[in-house]
Amino acid sequence: MASIDFPDDLIALARTSWAEIQAGTLTVATAQAVHEGVAAFAAEAGHPRLDVEMGLKRAVRHPVAEAA
């Protein structure tokens, strides 16, 4: 899968969602906002929605450590 350059606002939204998931406080509004953001970005960028969703989760949940 090719690397996708996600917009900052989508990354921030996914980080909020991940924090809520970890805290057990995820709301329908947050989940829906992430879903809609992923779908809109996928359509705009011409990427499959599933690739965008999985890439975004990977970027937020398992970030690559910066090289020293």
N, C-alpha and C positions, 0 to 999 in steps of 0.2 A: 504494500500500500504506500502510495506517495505521501510525502509530508504535506500537511495542509497548514497554511498560514491563517490562523484564526484571528478574527478581530478582537480587540481588547475587551469590548463590552460583552461578547459572548463568553470569553474566558472568565471574566468577573462573575457573570451569571452562573456559570457552571461551578465556580469555586463556592459561591453562596449555596448552591444546591448541595454540593458535596459536604459542606460544613453542616447543613441542616440534616442530611442523611446520617452523618456520624453522630449528631446530637439527638437523633430520633425526633426531630421537629420539622421534617420536610412537609411543606404545605402544598396543597393542590395548585395554588397560584404560582409558586416557585417552579414546580415540576412542569406546569403548562407553559410558563415563560421560557424555560429551557427548551422544551419540545418545539415550540413555535420558532424560537431563535435558530435552532438547528435546522429545521425545515426551510426557513427563509434563507439562511446562509447557503445551504446545499443547493437550493434552486438558483440563487443568484450566482454562485460560483461554478455551477455545473458539475458538482460532485454528487455521487450517490448519498442519500441521506444517511444510510447505515454507516458508510465510511466516515462521514462527518461526525456522527454521534460517537462512534468507537474511538476515533482519533481525539476528539475533545475529551472524552473520559480518560484516555491514556495521558493526555497532556496535563490534565488537572490532578488526577489521582496518582500518577507515577511520573512526575517530571524528571527529566534527565538532569543530573547534577552538572553544573557549569564546570568546564575544565579549568584547572588551576593554572 
